[in-house]
Structure formats: C-alpha cells, structure tokens
Amino acid sequence: MSRILTTILAMLCAISLTAAAQETTPLFSGPQAGEKLPALNVTLVYGEDAGETINLVERAAGRPTMLVIVNGSNRPAARLTRALMNFAEMHEERLFAGVAYLDGDRSAAAQRMKQAVSWWQVGPPVGISIDGAEGPGSYGLNRNVNVTVLVANEGRVIRNHALVQPSETDAPKILEDVVALAGGRVPSNAEVMFLSAPTRKLPRVGWRSAPSDVALRELICTALAAEDDHAARQAADAVETYVGTDRDRQIALGNAAAILLEGRTRVRGQPVVKHLARWRTKYDPRAKKKQIKTPVLFDLGTKTSPVALSRLVFGVIAG
C-alpha cells in the first residue's frame, strides 16, 4: 500500500513540476523585440475593399503599429481583438492597426467571417492571411498560440504578446506598450469591457451593439473612466451635448447604456452608473416599449372563475 501511495505522490510531483515548467517557459510566436516586421499579406473581408489583398506592414508605413494575428476562432479571441481594435480606431491618427486571420481554407473562412460580423468586423482592416493556416513562414508563428499581438514602430517589433488562452483582460497590458508609442491613456477595466463589445452586426438580429461612432465611443469611455461624481457629471454633459437631438445618436447611446448595465459587460459601483441608467430610460427603444402599459383584455366566452373575473373587472375599474 505504501508503495502505491509513494508512486502516486511521485506522479503528482512530476505533473506539478511539468506544469510549473510550462508556465515559466517563455512562449515564442512571431518576430521578437528588435526584429524587423516581414510582409503580412491578407485578403480583406469587410468594407468597400473586401476581396482586395494588402500588405498590413506596408500599409502601416513605419508608424506605431499594432498587429493582431488570430489562429482559431473563439469568443475570448474575438473579444480581445475587438477591445484592441476599437481602442486603435479611436487613435487612428497616430496608430495603425490590423488583424490577420489564419486559416487553411481562405474561401470558407471568408464566408464564416462574413456571417460572424459581430465577432470580427471592426474599423481597422481585417483580413485572411494568404499564407494559409500557419501564416507567413518568415513570421515563425507558434501553432499552439491562439493570438499573437505585435506592437511595432518604424517597421520593427517593440513588444510581442503570445497568448495561448486570450482574454479581454489581457488588453491593458498590451495597450500599455501601445500607449508608450502612440500616446493616449490605458483604458480602465470598465472601458475594456465596453471596447470588447461588438460595434457591428448583421441586419435584423436581436442583440445589441456598441456605437460604431468613434466620437461617441470615446466620450463614453471618458465617462467610464471618471473617478468621482464631478468628473462623471462633466463627462455625461459632454456625451449629451454630442448626442443632442440626433435620433441615431440617441438610440446608439441608449443601446450603449443598456450594454453597460446588463450581462457580461455590466458596470458596477462607478460614478457613471446613474447617468447610464438615465440614458437607458430616456433613449433605449426597448426600455420605452416596456413602459407602455397594455390594456387588460379577456374573452367573456372563455371559462373564467368568478373570483378571477371579479379581480379583472375591479382592476380595470380601479385603473
């Protein structure tokens, strides 16, 4: 019996040591810091230029750059990609960003991505690598890495982030490197959750999307970053001034407020919450529909108990 226990303990120790070694062993995927960015050719999926093949590195033209290379479609990878790209779109004057998606069947991948608009369509260019599932050979991408993020300047890598299990919570660390190059401010956790929300969707789908209007998105981020009531009030005033009487902006703000008060992206305990609640009540079309009272209707030809019928009649009279 003691020998069996000893064997089991030895095996557990070996597993623990292997796991620890894997955690401490650095992951390499793509060009490392100081190395030159090779060409990264992709066929664009969205927008007016869909179907056109471009070189993302050439398009960057030496500017501060953030490239996201995705190896495998899943929600966490999509959320992180959206958070990074939506941030980049707010700083497009001084930052170039783009997404390269890896797949062995480019045609099938393009069809899937066109259906998954809410997952992958963002403002910066999104394309499928022309070099297949492993990407360009010159990049040396690790097939076990789900997302590789390259932060570069003047055509050379400044920082490489190789993520096996990506999450939007990785965004602040990555954006620290981006902000150091291109300026701006590292977003708070609440902002990251907001930036990770889809900004596009297919027509007639039921779920909400965050604003594709970059100016409105930036103003809402400022409100989310407010640390006290005074700052939140000022930021809220700026949002409301921008929205004004424009119906499309009002609806976009109502949807954004609902996104930030519900579900996975819910904001809690921050000064901006009361303003979000007011915007949802005032501008969210769904909230307005809920406020409309439907009159009580019943069919006298149906079997209804005297007690139930009296309650219905009393309710109508009292109302």
N, C-alpha and C positions, 0 to 999 in steps of 0.2 A: 504493500500500500504506500509506504514512504517513497519507494522508487517511482511510483506513478505520479505522486504529488511533486516530487523533485523534477520529473520530466516535464510536467505541465508548467511548473514555475519557470523552468528554463526556456520553454517555448514562448511563454508570455513575455519574458525579458527580451528574447530575441526579436519578437514582434514590436515591442516598445522601442527598442534601440533602432530598428529599421525605420519606424515611423518618425522618430526624432531626427534621424539622419536625413530623411527625405524632406523634413520641414526646414532643416538648416542648410541643405544643399541648394545653392542658388540655381534658379531656373534661367535658361537662356533661350530666347526666341527672337530672331531678327537681329539687325545690326545693333551693336552695343555703343555705349557712350564714346564719342570721339570718332566713330566710323562714319564714312560717307553714306548718304542715302542713295541706294541704287534706284533705277527707274521702277515705278509701280504702276503698271498699266491696267486699267479697269474699263469695263463697258458700263456706262451709266444706265441706271434702272429707271429713274424718275425724272419728271420735268420735260421741258421742251427739247432737251438734248439727249433724251433717252435713246439708247442704241449707239450713241457715239462712244468711241474709245479714246480715253485721255490718259496722260501720264500725270498722276497726282503730284509727284515730286517736281515735275516741270511746271505744273500749274502753280505750285507754291512759290516758285521764283525766288528762293532764298529767304523768304520771310519766316518769322516764327511760325512753326508748323506743329500740328497735332494730327497724326495718322492713327486710325483705329483699324486693326486687321482682325476680322472675325472668322474663326474656324468652327462653325457649328451654330445653328440657330436655336436659341432658347431664351426664355423670358429674362433671366438675370443679365445675359449678354446684351440683349436689346435695351434693357433699362439703363445699363451703364452707358451704352453707346448714345442713347438719346440724351442723357444728362450731359455728357461731354460735348456732343454736337450742338445742343440747344444753348449751352454756355458759349461755345465758339461762335455761334451765329450772332450773339449779342456783342461780339468783339471782332467782327469780320474785317473792320478797317485795319486792324493791326495783327490779325491772326488768320492763317489759312488752316482749314481742317477738312478731312475727308475720310471716307470709310471704304475699305476694300474687303469684300466678302469672298471667302474661298469655297469653291465647290467644283467637283469633278464634272458635273453636267451643268454648263452655264445656262443653257436654254431652260431647263427645268427650274433652276434656281431663280432665274428672272421671273418666271411665271409665279412661283411661290411668293417672291418678294413683292410682286405687284398686288397680290391678294393680301399680303401682310403689311399693308400701308401703315397701320397704326404702330407696328413694331419698328419698322426700319426707315420710313421716309422722314427726312429731316431737311433743314435748309441747306447745309453743306452737301457737296456731291457724294453720292453713294453709288458704288459700282461693284461689279463682279470681276475678280481677277481673271485676266486672260490666260494665266499660267496654271489653272486647274486647282485641285484640292490642296496642294502643298504650297501654292504661291510661287513667286519667282525663286529660282534656285539660289540666286545671289543674296537672298534675304536670310536663308538658313532658319526658316521658321520651324518651331517645335510643334509636331502634330498633336502633342498632349496638352498644349496650351490653347485655351478657348479664345482668349482675347489678348492681343499684343498691342500695346499703345506706345507709339514712338513720339517723343517730343524732340523737336529738332530746330536748328537755326542755321541759316546760311548753308543749308544742304547737308549738315552734319548732325548726328544724333547727340542730344544733350542728356536725355534720360530714356531708359527702356523699362516698361512695366509689362511683365509677362504674368498673366492671370489664368490659372487653371480653373478656378471657381469664381468668376467675376461677380460683382455686386455693385449697385449704385453707391454703396458705402465706400468703394474704392475711389470714387470721383474726387473728393477733397485732396487726397494725397497726390493724385495725378495733376490736378489743377494748381497745386502749389508750384509745380515746375513750370506750368504754362504761364501763370501769372508772373513768375520771376522773369520770364522772357518778354511777355507781351503787355504786362501791366494789368490793372484791374484789381479785383478783390476775390479771394477764395470764398465761394458761397457757403452759407451755413447749411446744417443738415436739413432744415426745413426747405431751403431753396433747392438743394439737391433733389429732394423727393419731388418737388414741383417740376424741376427741369427734367426729371426722368419720365414724366407723364407724356403720353403721345400728343403731338401737336397736329397730326393729320389723321384722317380716317376715310374709309370708303363711304360713298353717299348712302344715306338711308339706314345706316347701322345705328343701334340703340345707345351705344355707350358714349360717354363724354370725351371731349378732347380739350387739352390746354390751348391757350392762344397761339396761333401761328404768327400773330402780330408781334414783331420783335420788340417794338417800343413798349407795348402793354406788358409783355413778359418781363422786361427789365424793370418797369415801375412796380410790378407785383413783387419781384424779387427784393427790391429795396424795402418794400413794406414788410416782407417776411423777415428781413434782417434787422428790423427795428428792435431795439433793446428796452425801450420804455414807452409809456403811453404818449408822451410828447412827440417822439420820433415817429411812432406809428400813426399819429394823427396827421403829421406833416406829410408822410408818405401816402396816406389814404387820400388826403386832399389833392396831391399830385395825380394820383390814379383817377379820381373823379373829374378833375379838370380835363385830363386827356380824353376820357370817355365821353363827357358832355352829353349831348342829346343824340349821338350817333347810335342807332339801334343795333348795328352789327357789333360795335364795341361793347355795348351794354350786355348783349347776350354772351359775348366772349368772357366778360368779367363775371357774369352770373355763373357760367359753367366752371370757370377757374375757381371761384369761391366754393362751389359745391365739391369740386375735386379735392380742395384743401380741407374740407370739413367732413369728408367721408372716406371710409375704407383705408387702403394701404398708405395713401399719401396724406392722411389726416394730420393736421397741425393741432397741437395741444399746448395750453398754458402759455401762449405768447401774446404780447400786446395787440397784435394784428387780428386776433380771433374775432373780436366783437365787430370789427369792420367787415371781415369776411362774412359773418352771419348776416349783417345788414345788406351786403351786396347780393347774397344769395336770395334773401327775401325780396329784394327790390327788382333784381334783374334776371333771376333764373326762371325761364319759362315754365319749367316743371314745378317749381315752387308755387308759381302763380296759379297753375291748374289745380294744385292741391287745396288752394284757398277757396276755390269756387264750390259752394255748397250745392249738392244735388238734391232736388226735392224728393220727398218720400213718395214712392208710387207703389200701389198694391192693387191686385186684381180681386174685385169683390166676388168673382166667380170661383176663386180658389178656396180650398178648405183652410180657414184660419180660425184659431181658437178665440173665443170671446175675450179672453184676457189679453191676448196678443193684439187683437183688433182694437180694443179699447186703448191700449198703450199707443198704437199707431195714430189713432184719431186724436188722442189727448196731445201727443207730440206735435201734430200738425197745427192744432188749435193754439197750443202754448207758444209754438214758434212764430 
